[in-house]
Amino acid sequence: MTPVLITTTGPDKPGVSSVLFAALTRHGVDMLDVEQVVIRGQLVLGVLVGVENDPEGLQEAVEQAMATVGMSVQVRIGSAIGEDPFAPARQGSTHVAVILGRPLTARAFTDVARRLAALGANIDAIRRIADYPVTGLEVHLSVPSDTEQSDVELRSVLADVASSGGLDIAIERAGLARRAKRLIVFDVDSTLIQGEVIEMLAAYAGVEPQVREITEAAMRGELNFTESLERRVGLLTGLPESVLDEVAAGILLTPGARTTVRTLKRLGFRCGVVSGGFTRIIDKIVADLGLDFAAANELEVVDGKLTGRVVGDIIDREGKAVALRRFAGEYGIPLAQCVAVGDGANDIDMLRAAGMGVAFNAKPALREVADTALSHPYLDAVLFVLGVTRAEVEAADAADGLELARP
């Protein structure tokens, strides 16, 4: 067998493949490999075949056939192909990197490619996964020394590039585990929703500056969460119970939150929240989004007013991880197949417990322990990290009769 590599390019249109393969069929070739990609209406189709005799005749036939459909074609025969075409196919990629930017510039991607090359990592394939609200590329990589240390080095290098280039880069090992996630848990304040609920309550009580100061100290990891919660709730003493419903009615979801939950539920995910916030507020969000589970703190109310105390077990940093494990156990889902998304230091244990921990516009303390960090204010970026494309999201929405949510 003589190997022949055929690469045809031109406008994507019906009939191109059938014309090419009809020409190949007439020469009785063996199919060795095929790959095709379409970029903005331009087709690139590569076919590797083996032919027993007259490869030059095959080349002439292919060139004539593709000319009839207005396509360019390049044919390489035998040693002109380069590497051994009959060698066993290379095993799949070792890692997948999702690169997000707004915008994603050529300069930034060049920096990524150079740093990968310096590590000896090969880029096997690239596909666009999003063009809105961020630009996203999924890059499949092969790392020569596939060890735990090489993992650490790869993550470190890409984190450095992300920081200097204004990008978000998520890196995961390739394989089935990446596509096996089945449960996701969100923090609520400044993650699933915009803002901090306790600060909204504090605004009604006229103590917002004091509460915000305590909140920020706790989120930076400078203050024990339980103590900070008790101090903040204490400042709400005497607030009418009705304020809880008023605050709940004014909650604004983070952009992309509905899309994210709706899409993950289509995929069979169990979706829920574990929050250091309050059940009276959380319950309305759970009902609105159709979430499967929730854990939050309970404010004590006596005679229609807040007492300034929390009743029951406090959902603090440790409590969040405990709640995640409980929900995963109830649904029979291994922690390795769970995703946790949060923004503050009190989410550290929860993100560590999950198979994938995502820091969303997070404080440094959380970014340091998360598997990936997202810095753009769109929650649907979580979908792209999980390998879901924007086109798939919009196609599913269209099938359900939902309008395209773009400005």
Phi, psi and chi 1 to 4 in degrees:
 res  aa     phi    psi   chi1   chi2   chi3   chi4
   1 MET       -  134.5  -78.5  -78.2 -177.1      -
   2 THR  -102.2  126.9  -60.0      -      -      -
   3 PRO   -77.8  142.1   28.9  -34.1      -      -
   4 VAL  -135.3  125.3  179.2      -      -      -
   5 LEU  -107.1  120.8  178.5   60.7      -      -
   6 ILE  -114.1  125.7  -58.9  157.4      -      -
   7 THR  -124.1  119.1  -52.9      -      -      -
   8 THR  -118.1  139.8 -175.5      -      -      -
   9 THR  -135.6  155.2   59.1      -      -      -
  10 GLY   150.5 -172.7      -      -      -      -
  11 PRO   -61.7  134.0  -19.9   32.1      -      -
  12 ASP   -73.0  129.2 -176.1   33.3      -      -
  13 LYS  -160.8  159.2   52.7 -168.2  172.6 -175.7
  14 PRO   -61.8  142.6  -22.0   32.6      -      -
  15 GLY   100.8  -16.6      -      -      -      -
  16 VAL   -61.7  -51.4  172.7      -      -      -
  17 SER   -62.8  -41.8  -62.2      -      -      -
  18 SER   -64.1  -38.3   62.3      -      -      -
  19 VAL   -65.5  -44.7  168.7      -      -      -
  20 LEU   -63.6  -48.0  173.8   58.9      -      -
  21 PHE   -72.6  -24.7  -75.0  102.2      -      -
  22 ALA   -65.4  -40.6      -      -      -      -
  23 ALA   -65.4  -39.3      -      -      -      -
  24 LEU   -67.1  -38.2  -62.6  177.0      -      -
  25 THR   -61.0  -40.7  -60.9      -      -      -
  26 ARG   -63.5  -19.3  -72.3 -167.6  -70.1  -88.2
  27 HIS  -101.8    4.6  -80.7 -101.1      -      -
  28 GLY    59.5   40.4      -      -      -      -
  29 VAL   -79.2  160.8  -57.4      -      -      -
  30 ASP   -98.2  132.0  -75.2   -6.9      -      -
  31 MET   -80.5  125.6  -60.2  -72.6  -63.5      -
  32 LEU  -107.5  -36.9  -56.3  178.1      -      -
  33 ASP  -164.0  147.7 -158.5   -2.9      -      -
  34 VAL  -144.2  139.7 -179.7      -      -      -
  35 GLU  -149.8  141.7 -167.5  155.1  -22.0      -
  36 GLN  -140.3  143.7  173.5  177.9  -53.8      -
  37 VAL  -144.1  145.9   63.8      -      -      -
  38 VAL  -122.0  122.8  177.6      -      -      -
  39 ILE  -118.0  109.4  -56.4  175.0      -      -
  40 ARG    48.5   48.1  -61.2  -66.1  172.6  129.5
  41 GLY    84.5    0.1      -      -      -      -
  42 GLN  -106.9  125.3  -66.8  -62.4  -56.5      -
  43 LEU   -93.8  137.1  170.9   70.9      -      -
  44 VAL  -126.5  116.0 -179.5      -      -      -
  45 LEU  -125.4  120.6  171.6   59.7      -      -
  46 GLY  -115.5  134.9      -      -      -      -
  47 VAL  -134.2  127.2 -175.5      -      -      -
  48 LEU  -107.2  123.3  177.5   65.3      -      -
  49 VAL  -128.8  163.8  -58.7      -      -      -
  50 GLY  -117.0  132.7      -      -      -      -
  51 VAL  -126.4  138.6   59.5      -      -      -
  52 GLU   -77.2  -33.6  -70.2 -172.6   -9.2      -
  53 ASN  -153.1  160.5   51.9   60.8      -      -
  54 ASP    53.4   56.8 -165.0   16.3      -      -
  55 PRO   -63.3  -29.9   21.7  -33.1      -      -
  56 GLU   -66.7  -36.1  -70.1   77.7   11.4      -
  57 GLY   -64.7  -37.8      -      -      -      -
  58 LEU   -63.6  -42.4  173.3   61.9      -      -
  59 GLN   -59.5  -45.6  176.1  177.0   -2.2      -
  60 GLU   -63.2  -42.0 -177.4  178.1   -5.6      -
  61 ALA   -64.7  -40.2      -      -      -      -
  62 VAL   -66.6  -43.8  166.2      -      -      -
  63 GLU   -61.7  -41.5  -69.8  172.8  -15.6      -
  64 GLN   -67.5  -41.5  -68.6  175.8   -8.8      -
  65 ALA   -63.8  -44.0      -      -      -      -
  66 MET   -72.4  -26.3  -60.2  -40.1  -67.2      -
  67 ALA   -63.8  -29.2      -      -      -      -
  68 THR   -70.0  -18.9   66.5      -      -      -
  69 VAL  -114.3   16.1  -73.1      -      -      -
  70 GLY    68.6   33.3      -      -      -      -
  71 MET  -111.8  145.3  -58.1  -67.7  -72.6      -
  72 SER   -84.3  150.7  -60.5      -      -      -
  73 VAL  -145.1  140.4   65.3      -      -      -
  74 GLN  -122.5  131.1  180.0 -173.9   58.4      -
  75 VAL  -122.4  126.9  179.7      -      -      -
  76 ARG  -119.8  137.6  -73.2 -176.0  -73.4  174.7
  77 ILE  -119.7  136.6  -59.5  172.6      -      -
  78 GLY    56.5 -125.7      -      -      -      -
  79 SER   -64.2  -19.1   59.7      -      -      -
  80 ALA   -67.4  -15.8      -      -      -      -
  81 ILE   -71.5  -31.8  -64.3  174.9      -      -
  82 GLY   107.0 -113.5      -      -      -      -
  83 GLU   -64.2  158.9   64.5 -179.7   65.7      -
  84 ASP   -58.0  110.3 -178.4    2.4      -      -
  85 PRO   -70.6  -17.5   26.3  -34.7      -      -
  86 PHE   -96.6    1.3  -64.2  115.2      -      -
  87 ALA   -66.0  152.5      -      -      -      -
  88 PRO   -56.9  143.5  -23.4   32.9      -      -
  89 ALA   -60.7  141.9      -      -      -      -
  90 ARG   -63.5  143.0 -177.1  171.4   55.9 -171.8
  91 GLN   -63.5  164.1  -65.1  -60.8  -51.1      -
  92 GLY   -62.6  168.9      -      -      -      -
  93 SER   -61.1  153.8  -57.3      -      -      -
  94 THR   -89.0  -28.8   59.2      -      -      -
  95 HIS  -140.0  158.7  -63.6   76.8      -      -
  96 VAL  -127.3  127.5  177.7      -      -      -
  97 ALA  -111.4  130.9      -      -      -      -
  98 VAL  -105.5  121.9  173.9      -      -      -
  99 ILE  -113.4  122.3  -55.7  172.7      -      -
 100 LEU  -121.5  138.2  -54.3  174.7      -      -
 101 GLY  -151.5  158.7      -      -      -      -
 102 ARG  -144.9   79.7 -167.5  171.4 -174.6 -102.1
 103 PRO   -89.1  172.4   34.7  -37.5      -      -
 104 LEU  -100.8  103.7  176.5   52.8      -      -
 105 THR   -88.9  158.7   65.4      -      -      -
 106 ALA   -62.4  -37.6      -      -      -      -
 107 ARG   -60.3  -45.2 -179.0 -171.7  -63.0  -86.9
 108 ALA   -65.1  -42.4      -      -      -      -
 109 PHE   -69.1  -34.2 -170.8   79.0      -      -
 110 THR   -59.5  -41.1  -62.5      -      -      -
 111 ASP   -62.9  -42.3 -164.5   16.1      -      -
 112 VAL   -59.9  -48.7  172.0      -      -      -
 113 ALA   -61.9  -40.9      -      -      -      -
 114 ARG   -64.9  -42.8  -75.5  175.5  176.9  166.1
 115 ARG   -67.4  -35.9  -60.9  -66.2  -70.0  -85.0
 116 LEU   -65.4  -42.9  -71.1  172.2      -      -
 117 ALA   -62.1  -37.5      -      -      -      -
 118 ALA   -64.2  -26.4      -      -      -      -
 119 LEU   -85.5   -6.4  -71.6  175.8      -      -
 120 GLY    81.0   13.1      -      -      -      -
 121 ALA   -82.7  134.1      -      -      -      -
 122 ASN  -100.4  135.6 -173.8   67.8      -      -
 123 ILE   -85.4  112.8  -65.1  178.1      -      -
 124 ASP   -85.8  -37.6  -58.0  -34.3      -      -
 125 ALA  -160.1  151.1      -      -      -      -
 126 ILE  -134.8  134.8  -55.7  172.6      -      -
 127 ARG  -139.8  146.8   70.0  163.5  179.9  158.9
 128 ARG   -78.4  133.5 -172.9 -172.7   71.0  175.9
 129 ILE  -115.5  -13.2   57.5  171.7      -      -
 130 ALA  -157.7  143.5      -      -      -      -
 131 ASP  -125.1    1.7   63.3  -10.7      -      -
 132 TYR  -161.9  139.1  172.7   83.6      -      -
 133 PRO   -79.0   -4.9   31.5  -35.8      -      -
 134 VAL  -125.6  163.7  -64.7      -      -      -
 135 THR   -91.1  130.0  -61.7      -      -      -
 136 GLY  -131.1  136.8      -      -      -      -
 137 LEU  -122.2  139.1  -61.2  177.3      -      -
 138 GLU  -105.0  118.3 -175.4  179.2   79.9      -
 139 VAL  -115.2  119.8 -178.4      -      -      -
 140 HIS   -92.2  129.7  -67.9 -110.5      -      -
 141 LEU  -124.0  151.1  -53.4  169.5      -      -
 142 SER  -120.5  120.9  -68.9      -      -      -
 143 VAL  -101.2  127.8  177.3      -      -      -
 144 PRO   -62.1  -43.5   20.8  -32.4      -      -
 145 SER  -104.2   92.7  176.2      -      -      -
 146 ASP   -86.4   78.0 -170.1   12.8      -      -
 147 THR  -127.7  172.6   64.6      -      -      -
 148 GLU   -62.8  -37.5 -174.3  173.0  -27.3      -
 149 GLN   -67.0  -38.7 -179.6   56.3   38.6      -
 150 SER   -66.9  -32.3   67.7      -      -      -
 151 ASP   -60.5  -47.1  -99.0   20.0      -      -
 152 VAL   -61.7  -43.4  171.8      -      -      -
 153 GLU   -65.1  -43.6 -173.1  175.6   11.8      -
 154 LEU   -61.8  -45.9  178.2   62.0      -      -
 155 ARG   -63.9  -39.7  -67.9  177.2 -173.7  -83.3
 156 SER   -64.3  -45.1  175.7      -      -      -
 157 VAL   -63.8  -45.3  165.3      -      -      -
 158 LEU   -69.1  -32.6  -69.7 -178.9      -      -
 159 ALA   -65.1  -38.4      -      -      -      -
 160 ASP   -65.6  -43.8 -178.6   53.7      -      -
 161 VAL   -64.2  -42.0  175.8      -      -      -
 162 ALA   -60.4  -44.2      -      -      -      -
 163 SER   -64.2  -43.2  177.3      -      -      -
 164 SER   -77.8  -25.2   61.9      -      -      -
 165 GLY  -102.4    3.8      -      -      -      -
 166 GLY    66.9   33.8      -      -      -      -
 167 LEU  -112.7  162.5  -56.6  173.8      -      -
 168 ASP  -109.1  127.1  -70.2  -23.5      -      -
 169 ILE  -128.5  119.0  -56.7  179.9      -      -
 170 ALA  -106.7  132.1      -      -      -      -
 171 ILE  -122.7  130.5 -177.0   75.5      -      -
 172 GLU  -136.4  156.8  -83.5 -164.9  -83.4      -
 173 ARG   -71.1  140.8  -63.5 -169.0   67.9   83.9
 174 ALA   -74.4  164.2      -      -      -      -
 175 GLY   122.9 -174.8      -      -      -      -
 176 LEU   -61.8  -36.0  -76.2  176.0      -      -
 177 ALA   -58.8  -32.3      -      -      -      -
 178 ARG   -64.6  -31.0  180.0  171.3 -177.1 -101.2
 179 ARG  -102.0   15.1  -58.6 -168.1  -63.2  -84.0
 180 ALA  -108.7   11.8      -      -      -      -
 181 LYS   -66.8  141.3  -54.8  -63.4 -170.8  -61.5
 182 ARG  -135.7  -10.8  -63.4  167.7   53.2 -159.7
 183 LEU  -141.1  139.0  179.8  147.2      -      -
 184 ILE  -133.0  137.6 -171.5  165.4      -      -
 185 VAL  -124.9  133.7   56.9      -      -      -
 186 PHE  -111.0  140.2  -63.0   96.5      -      -
 187 ASP   -68.0  161.8  171.6   48.0      -      -
 188 VAL  -101.9  -66.0  175.9      -      -      -
 189 ASP   -60.9  126.0  -68.6   -4.0      -      -
 190 SER    62.2   14.9  -62.8      -      -      -
 191 THR  -126.2  -73.7  -59.3      -      -      -
 192 LEU   -76.2  -29.1 -166.6   64.6      -      -
 193 ILE  -123.6  164.4   68.7  169.6      -      -
 194 GLN   -87.1  129.5  -59.8  178.2   52.4      -
 195 GLY    88.3  179.0      -      -      -      -
 196 GLU  -112.6  123.1  -59.6  -76.9  -33.8      -
 197 VAL   -59.5  -41.5  165.6      -      -      -
 198 ILE   -65.3  -29.3 -161.9  164.7      -      -
 199 GLU   -72.5  -33.2  -68.3  179.4    8.5      -
 200 MET   -65.8  -40.7  -60.0  174.7 -161.7      -
 201 LEU   -65.5  -39.6  -67.2  171.0      -      -
 202 ALA   -64.1  -31.1      -      -      -      -
 203 ALA   -62.6  -36.1      -      -      -      -
 204 TYR   -68.5  -31.8  -79.7   85.8      -      -
 205 ALA   -89.4   -4.9      -      -      -      -
 206 GLY    74.8   22.8      -      -      -      -
 207 VAL  -124.6   27.1  -67.1      -      -      -
 208 GLU   -59.4  -44.8 -171.6  174.6    7.2      -
 209 PRO   -59.4  -42.5  -24.3   35.5      -      -
 210 GLN   -65.0  -42.6  -59.5   94.8  -55.6      -
 211 VAL   -66.7  -42.0  165.8      -      -      -
 212 ARG   -62.8  -39.0 -179.6  178.3  -68.2  115.3
 213 GLU   -61.8  -42.9 -176.8  179.0  -12.7      -
 214 ILE   -68.0  -41.6  -61.7  171.1      -      -
 215 THR   -59.0  -47.4  -62.1      -      -      -
 216 GLU   -64.5  -38.2  -69.4  175.9   -7.7      -
 217 ALA   -63.9  -40.5      -      -      -      -
 218 ALA   -67.7  -42.2      -      -      -      -
 219 MET   -67.5  -27.5  -63.6  -59.6  -80.6      -
 220 ARG   -80.6   -5.5  -69.8 -167.6  -59.8  -93.5
 221 GLY    84.6   13.1      -      -      -      -
 222 GLU   -88.4  -10.5  -61.1  170.1    1.7      -
 223 LEU  -139.7  136.3 -168.5   63.7      -      -
 224 ASN   -57.3  131.1  174.9  -82.5      -      -
 225 PHE   -63.1  -42.5  179.8   80.9      -      -
 226 THR   -60.5  -45.2  -60.7      -      -      -
 227 GLU   -63.5  -43.0  179.7 -174.4   -2.8      -
 228 SER   -64.5  -39.0   73.5      -      -      -
 229 LEU   -63.4  -46.1  179.4   66.1      -      -
 230 GLU   -62.1  -40.6  -69.0  172.4  -16.2      -
 231 ARG   -66.5  -41.6  -73.1  172.2   55.4 -176.5
 232 ARG   -69.7  -45.0  -71.4  176.4  -67.4  171.8
 233 VAL   -62.7  -35.1  170.5      -      -      -
 234 GLY   -59.9  -30.2      -      -      -      -
 235 LEU   -72.5  -11.9  -67.5  171.1      -      -
 236 LEU   -94.6    3.7  -55.2  178.3      -      -
 237 THR   -53.1  129.2  -57.9      -      -      -
 238 GLY    91.4   -4.4      -      -      -      -
 239 LEU   -68.5  134.5 -159.1   62.7      -      -
 240 PRO   -61.8  141.9  -23.2   33.6      -      -
 241 GLU   -57.4  -32.8  179.7 -176.4   14.3      -
 242 SER   -60.9  -23.0   59.9      -      -      -
 243 VAL   -62.4  -31.7  168.7      -      -      -
 244 LEU   -59.3  -43.6  -64.6  174.1      -      -
 245 ASP   -70.4  -34.9  -65.4  -32.9      -      -
 246 GLU   -65.3  -42.6  -68.5  179.2   39.8      -
 247 VAL   -65.9  -42.9  168.3      -      -      -
 248 ALA   -60.1  -37.5      -      -      -      -
 249 ALA   -69.5  -23.1      -      -      -      -
 250 GLY   -98.3    6.0      -      -      -      -
 251 ILE   -63.3  136.5  -69.9  -67.5      -      -
 252 LEU  -112.1  123.1  -66.5  176.6      -      -
 253 LEU   -70.1  151.9  -65.2  172.6      -      -
 254 THR   -65.9  138.6  -63.2      -      -      -
 255 PRO   -51.6  130.3  -28.3   35.8      -      -
 256 GLY    92.5   -5.9      -      -      -      -
 257 ALA   -63.8  -47.6      -      -      -      -
 258 ARG   -62.7  -44.4  -70.9 -171.8 -173.2  -80.5
 259 THR   -59.3  -43.1  -61.0      -      -      -
 260 THR   -63.8  -50.6  -59.0      -      -      -
 261 VAL   -64.7  -45.2  171.7      -      -      -
 262 ARG   -59.1  -42.9 -179.0  171.8   65.7 -117.8
 263 THR   -69.3  -43.6  -58.4      -      -      -
 264 LEU   -66.6  -35.0  -68.3  177.5      -      -
 265 LYS   -67.8  -33.6  -71.6 -177.8   73.2   67.5
 266 ARG   -61.0  -33.2  -75.1  180.0 -179.9  133.4
 267 LEU   -83.0   -0.8  -67.4  171.5      -      -
 268 GLY    91.8    8.7      -      -      -      -
 269 PHE   -66.2  146.9  -89.2   68.2      -      -
 270 ARG   -89.0  124.9  -65.9  -69.0 -174.4  174.8
 271 CYS  -120.0  134.9  -57.0      -      -      -
 272 GLY  -160.8 -175.8      -      -      -      -
 273 VAL  -129.8  145.3  -68.0      -      -      -
 274 VAL  -130.7  115.7  173.6      -      -      -
 275 SER  -134.3  146.2  172.5      -      -      -
 276 GLY   -82.2    5.3      -      -      -      -
 277 GLY   -82.6 -149.3      -      -      -      -
 278 PHE  -126.5  138.9  -49.8  113.6      -      -
 279 THR   -58.7  -36.8   53.9      -      -      -
 280 ARG   -59.9  -34.2 -174.6   75.0  166.2  -97.5
 281 ILE   -83.7  -45.3  -51.0  -66.1      -      -
 282 ILE   -61.2  -39.0  -58.2  -59.1      -      -
 283 ASP   -59.1  -34.5  -73.2  -12.4      -      -
 284 LYS   -71.5  -35.8  -65.7 -174.8 -179.7  -59.8
 285 ILE   -67.9  -41.1  -62.3  171.2      -      -
 286 VAL   -59.9  -45.2  169.5      -      -      -
 287 ALA   -66.8  -40.9      -      -      -      -
 288 ASP   -63.6  -42.9 -177.8   26.6      -      -
 289 LEU   -93.5   -6.9  -66.1  177.6      -      -
 290 GLY    68.1   40.0      -      -      -      -
 291 LEU   -72.9  158.3  -60.7  177.0      -      -
 292 ASP   -89.8  -25.3  -62.0  -59.1      -      -
 293 PHE  -158.1  162.6   58.0   86.9      -      -
 294 ALA  -160.0  147.7      -      -      -      -
 295 ALA  -140.2  132.0      -      -      -      -
 296 ALA  -157.8  179.1      -      -      -      -
 297 ASN   -91.0  153.6  -66.2  -55.2      -      -
 298 GLU  -110.8  119.0 -175.6   72.8   37.7      -
 299 LEU   -79.7  137.6  -70.0  172.0      -      -
 300 GLU   -80.6  132.5 -175.6  179.1   60.7      -
 301 VAL  -125.8  128.0  177.3      -      -      -
 302 VAL  -131.6  127.9  174.6      -      -      -
 303 ASP    54.5   39.1  -63.6  -31.0      -      -
 304 GLY    77.1   11.2      -      -      -      -
 305 LYS  -133.7  151.0  -66.7 -175.1  177.8 -178.7
 306 LEU   -71.0  136.3  -56.8 -171.7      -      -
 307 THR   -88.7   -9.9   66.3      -      -      -
 308 GLY    85.3   15.7      -      -      -      -
 309 ARG  -128.3  156.1  -68.2 -170.1  -65.7  -89.6
 310 VAL  -107.2  135.6  175.7      -      -      -
 311 VAL  -107.5  150.9  -63.7      -      -      -
 312 GLY    81.1 -174.5      -      -      -      -
 313 ASP   -66.7  135.5  -65.6  -26.5      -      -
 314 ILE   -84.4  131.5  -70.1  179.5      -      -
 315 ILE   -85.4   90.3  -56.4  -64.6      -      -
 316 ASP  -105.7 -161.3   55.7    7.0      -      -
 317 ARG   -55.7  -51.2  171.3  173.3  162.8  172.5
 318 GLU   -67.8  -38.4 -178.4 -179.0   -3.0      -
 319 GLY   -63.2  -30.9      -      -      -      -
 320 LYS   -65.1  -43.4  -75.6 -167.6  166.7 -169.4
 321 ALA   -66.2  -38.8      -      -      -      -
 322 VAL   -62.1  -42.7  169.6      -      -      -
 323 ALA   -64.8  -41.9      -      -      -      -
 324 LEU   -59.2  -46.4  168.1   59.6      -      -
 325 ARG   -62.9  -38.1  -67.6 -171.6  179.5   96.0
 326 ARG   -64.7  -46.7 -177.0  176.3   79.8 -110.2
 327 PHE   -66.8  -40.2  -69.6  126.3      -      -
 328 ALA   -60.9  -41.2      -      -      -      -
 329 GLY   -66.2  -39.4      -      -      -      -
 330 GLU   -63.0  -34.3  -71.3  174.7   -0.3      -
 331 TYR   -94.6    0.1  -69.4  112.2      -      -
 332 GLY    66.6   36.5      -      -      -      -
 333 ILE  -112.8  123.9  -62.8  174.4      -      -
 334 PRO   -60.1  147.6  -19.8   31.8      -      -
 335 LEU   -59.7  -29.7  -72.6  171.9      -      -
 336 ALA   -62.6  -20.3      -      -      -      -
 337 GLN  -102.5   17.8  -66.4  179.5  -60.3      -
 338 CYS  -108.5  149.1  -64.4      -      -      -
 339 VAL  -121.9  136.1 -179.3      -      -      -
 340 ALA  -124.4  135.6      -      -      -      -
 341 VAL  -125.5  126.3 -174.3      -      -      -
 342 GLY  -156.2 -179.4      -      -      -      -
 343 ASP  -132.6  -11.9   75.0  -53.4      -      -
 344 GLY  -125.0  173.7      -      -      -      -
 345 ALA   -61.2  -28.6      -      -      -      -
 346 ASN   -73.7   -3.0   64.1  -37.5      -      -
 347 ASP   -96.8   -1.7  -64.4  -48.1      -      -
 348 ILE   -57.2  -51.8  -71.8  176.1      -      -
 349 ASP   -64.1  -37.4  -68.9    0.4      -      -
 350 MET   -65.1  -43.7 -178.6  172.4   73.3      -
 351 LEU   -67.8  -34.8  -95.8   66.2      -      -
 352 ARG   -68.0  -34.9  -79.8  177.4  168.6  165.0
 353 ALA   -71.7  -30.6      -      -      -      -
 354 ALA   -78.0  155.5      -      -      -      -
 355 GLY   -62.8  -33.1      -      -      -      -
 356 MET  -133.8  125.2  172.3 -175.9  -81.3      -
 357 GLY  -109.8  124.4      -      -      -      -
 358 VAL  -114.2  118.9  179.5      -      -      -
 359 ALA   -88.7  118.4      -      -      -      -
 360 PHE  -108.2  110.9 -178.0   74.6      -      -
 361 ASN    44.3   51.6  -69.7  -64.9      -      -
 362 ALA   -97.0  163.9      -      -      -      -
 363 LYS   -72.6  155.4  -53.6  -61.7 -174.6  -66.3
 364 PRO   -53.2  -37.5  -28.2   36.3      -      -
 365 ALA   -59.4  -35.4      -      -      -      -
 366 LEU   -82.7  -38.4 -173.7   64.2      -      -
 367 ARG   -58.1  -33.9  -65.1  175.5   70.1   93.6
 368 GLU   -66.3  -27.4  -70.1  175.5    3.8      -
 369 VAL  -106.2   -9.6  -56.5      -      -      -
 370 ALA   -75.7  153.6      -      -      -      -
 371 ASP   -71.1  -33.0  -64.9  -57.0      -      -
 372 THR  -150.6  153.7 -172.0      -      -      -
 373 ALA  -125.6  133.4      -      -      -      -
 374 LEU  -112.9  129.4  -60.4  174.8      -      -
 375 SER  -112.9   -3.9   58.1      -      -      -
 376 HIS   -91.4  144.1  -63.2   95.3      -      -
 377 PRO   -82.5   44.0   32.7  -36.5      -      -
 378 TYR  -129.7  117.4  -50.5  103.0      -      -
 379 LEU   -69.9  -23.8 -159.4   60.5      -      -
 380 ASP   -68.7   -7.2   37.2   -0.9      -      -
 381 ALA   -61.2  -25.4      -      -      -      -
 382 VAL   -59.9  -38.5  172.8      -      -      -
 383 LEU   -60.1  -42.4  -63.9  174.1      -      -
 384 PHE   -66.6  -37.5  -50.3  143.4      -      -
 385 VAL   -61.8  -33.7  169.5      -      -      -
 386 LEU   -82.7    2.3  -66.2  173.1      -      -
 387 GLY    91.6    6.7      -      -      -      -
 388 VAL   -86.0  132.6  179.6      -      -      -
 389 THR   -92.7  157.1   72.1      -      -      -
 390 ARG   -62.4  -38.2 -174.9   72.2 -164.6 -177.3
 391 ALA   -62.0  -38.9      -      -      -      -
 392 GLU   -66.6  -40.1  -69.6  169.0  -26.4      -
 393 VAL   -61.3  -47.5  172.0      -      -      -
 394 GLU   -70.5  -33.6  -67.1 -177.0  -11.2      -
 395 ALA   -65.7  -40.6      -      -      -      -
 396 ALA   -67.3  -39.8      -      -      -      -
 397 ASP   -63.4  -43.2  -79.1  -10.6      -      -
 398 ALA   -62.5  -39.4      -      -      -      -
 399 ALA   -63.8  -28.2      -      -      -      -
 400 ASP   -92.2    6.7  -73.8  -15.2      -      -
 401 GLY    78.8   18.9      -      -      -      -
 402 LEU   -91.2  141.2  -60.9  175.0      -      -
 403 GLU   -74.1  150.8  -65.7 -175.5    5.1      -
 404 LEU   -65.4  120.1 -172.4   65.0      -      -
 405 ALA   -91.5   73.5      -      -      -      -
 406 ARG  -130.2  150.3  -65.9 -161.7 -173.7 -164.9
 407 PRO   -70.3      -   25.7  -33.3      -      -
